[in-house]
Amino acid sequence: MDEVPITLIAPDEPQPVTVTNHDGRSPFVIVTDHAGKYLPRGLQMLGLDRAECDRHIAWDIGAGAVSSMIGDALDAIVIRQNYSRLVIDCNRTPGSETSIVELSELTNVPGNMGLSDDLVGARVREIFHPYHDRIAHELDRRLQLSRPTALIAVHSFTPVFKDAARPWHVGVLYNRDSRLAVKLIDLLRREPGLVVGDNEPYSVTDESDYTIPVHGEQRDLLHVAIEIRQDLIADEAGQRRWAARLARLLPHTFQ
């Protein structure tokens, strides 16, 4: 593949971050690290076909829409990242093995192989930093205003991973601080018919995550990561059901 220019995002391409409900009165700050699947034109789809770029390896299907609906229901600010995690994963520390992957699940990503430091730096500078700077700005603003704040990171996961079926409908993730998570787990387990994962199908760690450790734990904010199984939120009806459920339950975790 031809080497891309050092300027990654063209002037007519989407901004890396979308913010809605800027002045929301809710204590919740809702963030979505993998909301979008856009690929800068200069990356030539990273050498992949469109079907691969529409899969979960490229984004968290349904998570951005659910986040926006929760934000609307609760009058909460929502900060969404618009570019595919295949360009750079905004929930990984830059420079880590999983920040810019050459192999995602079983799919090789040709456009991520053998990148120079300058090309990596462009992705960090133009996508990763604007997103996390915007989150930090909002949390700093709330601190200055002495506003109660809880950080909610919304993700989705596949019902099957490398031939292994996942039974959970939703997972609640945390690391050192489970204050908000244990309340949400209890509330979700009272919902009829739900299989709720406690740090399943993933858990939060310093090595595997960025958003919760940096913006939640380091600031000593209440926080949680929510993983919804993507087949449950692949269409608008499912997105609305899950957004309504979480908008109903989340306020009870902050009492």
C-alpha positions, -999 to 999 in steps of 0.1 A, spaced: 0 0 0 11 36 -6 23 54 24 -4 78 37 4 114 42 14 125 77 -18 146 79 -43 118 85 -77 135 84 -87 156 54 -105 189 60 -138 175 47 -137 143 68 -155 139 101 -140 153 133 -127 127 156 -151 135 184 -189 142 186 -203 158 217 -240 161 224 -259 176 253 -229 198 261 -248 215 290 -265 184 303 -274 186 340 -270 149 348 -240 138 369 -233 112 342 -206 117 316 -212 91 290 -183 82 267 -181 57 238 -145 48 227 -156 28 197 -187 46 185 -176 50 149 -162 30 121 -150 58 98 -117 53 81 -97 82 67 -97 81 29 -59 82 29 -57 48 46 -74 31 17 -96 10 41 -64 -4 56 -64 -30 28 -96 -46 40 -129 -51 22 -160 -33 33 -175 -63 50 -146 -65 74 -148 -28 81 -185 -32 91 -177 -60 116 -171 -57 154 -134 -56 148 -139 -21 134 -163 -6 160 -187 -14 188 -220 -20 169 -249 -1 185 -229 14 214 -228 49 200 -266 50 194 -274 36 228 -251 62 244 -269 90 226 -303 78 236 -292 74 273 -278 110 271 -311 123 257 -331 105 284 -310 116 313 -299 150 300 -263 138 301 -234 149 280 -222 122 256 -187 121 241 -183 97 211 -152 88 191 -160 86 154 -131 67 138 -126 29 136 -106 12 163 -87 -4 135 -70 30 129 -62 34 165 -80 20 196 -90 48 218 -93 25 248 -57 14 247 -25 32 257 -7 45 226 24 24 219 9 -8 234 6 -39 213 -32 -35 210 -32 2 202 -28 -3 164 -33 -40 157 -19 -59 128 -42 -89 136 -77 -84 149 -93 -116 160 -85 -137 129 -82 -109 104 -49 -95 92 -49 -57 88 -24 -49 60 -26 -11 64 -13 -14 100 18 -33 92 52 -18 94 41 17 102 67 44 108 68 64 140 55 94 120 25 75 107 17 61 142 21 96 156 -5 111 132 -31 86 144 -23 94 180 -23 132 174 -54 134 152 -77 108 167 -66 96 202 -56 129 218 -86 150 206 -110 124 221 -93 120 254 -86 157 257 -123 164 253 -131 139 281 -105 155 303 -118 190 296 -153 181 306 -142 164 338 -119 193 347 -148 217 341 -171 197 364 -144 196 391 -141 234 389 -178 237 393 -179 212 421 -205 191 401 -211 155 412 -198 133 383 -198 96 373 -181 83 342 -200 57 321 -182 40 293 -205 22 269 -193 -7 247 -207 -37 229 -194 -73 225 -199 -101 200 -222 -130 209 -195 -154 197 -158 -149 199 -135 -174 181 -162 -200 181 -170 -196 218 -205 -186 226 -210 -159 252 -241 -163 274 -242 -128 289 -267 -102 277 -247 -75 294 -214 -72 313 -205 -47 340 -168 -40 341 -145 -24 367 -110 -28 382 -100 -13 416 -131 6 423 -164 -13 422 -186 12 440 -209 20 411 -205 -14 394 -218 -35 422 -250 -14 424 -255 -17 387 -249 -54 386 -275 -59 414 -301 -37 395 -295 -55 362 -298 -90 378 -333 -80 391 -344 -75 355 -363 -105 342 -345 -128 319 -311 -111 319 -278 -129 322 -254 -103 337 -216 -106 336 -196 -95 366 -163 -85 348 -175 -107 319 -168 -111 290 -139 -87 298 -125 -70 329 -108 -36 332 -71 -35 337 -43 -10 332 -29 -31 304 -61 -37 285 -79 -4 290 -73 34 290 -105 53 295 -116 39 329 -81 37 345 -71 72 334 -103 92 336 -121 73 362 -96 57 386 -69 84 385 -95 111 393 -112 89 419 -146 94 401 -174 69 403 -172 50 371 -182 18 352 -178 2 318 -210 -13 304 -207 -40 277 -240 -49 258 -241 -79 235 -242 -64 201 -270 -86 186 -293 -70 212 -285 -35 200 -279 -40 163 -312 -23 153 -330 8 165 -356 -11 185 -330 -29 205 -310 2 210 -341 20 224 -349 -9 247 -314 -10 262 -311 28 264 -344 30 283 -334 3 307 -300 19 315 -315 54 317 -340 39 343 -314 21 363 -283 43 363 -298 71 385 -303 45 412 -265 38 413 -257 74 422 -278 77 453 
